[in-house]
Amino acid sequence: MPRKKTDTQEKEENKASIEENFARLEDIIKKLEAGDSTLEESFTCYEAGMKLVKSLSGQIDNVEKQIQILRRVMKMSDKETFKQELDARTAEIEQLIGTYLPEETGHQKTIFEAMNYSMKAGGKRLRPMLMQEMCRLFTGTLLESVIPFMAAVEMIHTSSLVHDDLPCMDDDMMRRGKASTWAEFGEDIGVLTGDALMMYAFETAANAFETSIDPDELSRIGRAMGILARKTGVHGMIGGQTVDVELAGGPIPKDKLD
């Protein structure tokens, strides 16, 4: 009598490719058609076959979603169509980000105003857009847990621009056709705004923990938080800004460029 499959074996089957699952299903059908199995063996084969059918159905649905995404991308070959699609995606992301921005109330109202002023200064929103499309490509949909990270990565990017514009850095009074944050609110609030957006980004990303109770999903969110922190800090963006400040106006050595 065939032994019942363990949970580990069933998980491995779920991870199998479509080709592998079709091959397994074909083997089961051949065995049933042979007619030399006992009733219990036939019933076991039938159960295994139905599980494979269910798994294949989900895999095929996912492939169809990926094909639809690729078709949309292919349709964007026309420049005007691409611009329209880009504008629509940007507006969608603007709306998502807006749900995470702070209300301009309370004793710290000024910093909230400066944060929102900086975040609403415009931009193509390419970073969250790339996150959105990669998630759709690999899962067939936009996962709820990814949305807070989309807002967070744009807050981090904006915080770097706020600091870059400061008099002690690039000393820019204009950003995207508007007064830069420090020029609008003062240098002191400009510094605090960059700091606030950086910290608020991780507060925002942490909202992803509220989207699931699955231990594996929560673990993935935690690892994503760690990657975001490393790529933002001294081994990532801030480290790069340090090199940029130190080499301002001079040649860039090849080892640092690499």
N, C-alpha and C positions, 0 to 999 in steps of 0.2 A: 504493500500500500504506500503511495507517495506520501512523504512527510510534509506536514503543513509548513508553509513558508514563514520564516521569522520576519519581524518588523524591519530588520536591516535589509533582508532580501527584497522586500516589497519596496523600500525606499530606493534601492538600487535600480529596480525596474522602472520606477517613476522618473529616474534620472536618465534612463536609456534614451537613445535617439529614436526618431520615428522609424528609421530603417530597421533598427534592432527590434523594436516592438512589433513591427509588421512581420518580421522573420519569426519571432516567437509565436505570434498568432497563427501564422501559416503552419508551423510545426504542430500546434494544438489541433488545428482543423484536420490535418493529415492523420493524426493519431485517432481522432474521433471517427473519421471516415473509414479507418482500417477495420473497425468493429471488433477488435480483439481485446478490448479493455473491459474490466469488470464494471459493474454499475457504479461502485464507489469511485473508481478511477475516472470514469466518464464524468461523474458529477464534479470531481475535483478539477478536471480539465476545463469543464464548462465555466466554473467559478473563475479560474485563472484567465480564461478567454474573455469573460465579461469585464474583468478588471483591466485587461489590456485594451479593450475597446474603449472603455471610459478614459484611460490615460491617453490613447491616441486621439480621441475626440478633443481633449483639452489642448494637446500639442498642435493639432491641425488648426484649431481656432486661433492659437497664438501665431502660427505661421501666416494665416490669412490676415491678421492684424498687421503684422510686419510688412506684408506685401502691400497693403493699403497705404502704409506710411511711405514706403519706397515709391509707390505710384504718385503720391502727393509731391514728393521731392522731385521726381522726374518731370512733373507738370510745371515745376517752377523754373524750367529752362528759359522760358520767356521772361525778359527783364521786367516788364510791367507786372506780369503775374507774380514774379518773385517779390517785387516791392509791395504789392497788395498783401501778399501772404505775410511778409515781414512786419508790415504795419499792424496787421490783425494779431499776430503773435505778440508783438510788443505791447499792444493795448491790453491783451489778455494778461500778460505778466505784470503790467502796471497795476491792474486791478488786484491781482493776487498779493503783490507787495504791499499795496495800500492797506490791506486788512491787518497787517502787522505793525504799521506805523503808530507811534504813541499819540494819545489825545493831548492837545495843547492846553492843559489845565494844571492847577496846583502851584505850589511855591516854585517848582522848577520849570514853569511854563516856558521860560526863555530858551532853555536847552532843547525842549521838545520842538519849539518853533524852528530853531536852527537845524535840528536833525531833519525835520520834514522839509524845510527849505532846501537842504542839500540833496535829499533823496528825490525831490520832485523837480530837480534842475534839468531833467531830460536824460537822454542817453539811449543807446540801442538795446540795452538789456541782453546782450549776447551771452553773458555768463549763465544767467538763469535759463535762457532759452536753450543753450546747449545741454544743460542738465535735464530740462524737460524733454527734449527730443531723444536723448540717450536713454532715458527711462522708458519712453514710449517704444523705442526701437527694440529694447531687450525684454520688456514685459507686456507690450501691447497696450499699455495705458499709463496714465500719470498717477503714480502711487501717492497716496495722501501723505506718507512720511517724507516724501521728497520736497513737497511744497515749502515747508519752513526753511529748508536748506537753500532753496532758490532765492528766497528773500534775504537770507543771511549772507550769501555770497555777494549779493549786490550791495548790502550794507557795508561789508568789508571793503569792497572796491571803492565805494563812495567815501569811506573814512580815509582811505589813502589819498584820494583826490583833495579832500579838505585839508589834510596835513601838507600835501605837496604845494598847495597854493599859499601857505603861510609865508610871511616876510622872511623868516629864518630859513626857508627852503627855496622855492622858486619865485616867491614874491609876485604872485599873479593876482591882480584885482578883478579879473573877469574869468568866468567859467561858463562855457556854452551860451554865450550871449547875455549872461546875467552877472551881477556882482558876485564875486566869490564869497564863500561863507564868512571868512574873516573880515572882508571889506564891508559886508552887510551888517554883521553883528559885533565886530570888534575882534582884535587878535586873541584876547583871552577866551572869549566864547568860541572862537574858531578852534583853538586847541582843545577845549572841552568837548566840542561837537565831534571832532575826529575820534577822541577817546570814547565818547558815549556811543557812537555808532559801532565801534569795534566791539565793545562789551555787549551792546544790545543785539548784535548779530548772533552771538552765542546763546544769549537768552532766547532769541527767536528760534534758532536751530533746535534748542532743547524741547521746543513744542512737539517735535517729531516723536518724542517718547510717549506723548498722549494719544498717538494714533494707533497703537497696537498693544496687545498683552501677550503676544507670542514671544517666547524667550529668544528664539533665533532672530526674529525681526528686531527686538530690542538690542540684541548684541550687535547686529549690523549697524543700527543707529549710533550706538556707542563708538564703534570703530570709525564711522564716518565723522563723528565729532572730533575724534583724535586726529584724523587726517586733516580736517579743516583747520584745527589749531596749529598743527605742524607747518602746513603750507602758508599760514598767515604770519607766523612768528619769525624768530631769528633764523630759522633754517629755511624760510620761504620768502614771503613778500617783504617783511621788515629787514631781513638780511640783505635782500637785493637793494632796498632803498638806502641802506647803510653804505654799500659799495658805490651806489650812484652818487651819494652826497660826497663821499671821499674823493671820487674821481672827477667831480664836476670841473669842466674847463680843461681837462688834461686828457692824454691818451689812455686808452683802456688796454691793459695787458691781456694777452691772449688767454692766460690761465683763468683770469676772472671772467672774461667773456664766455669761455666754455662753461 
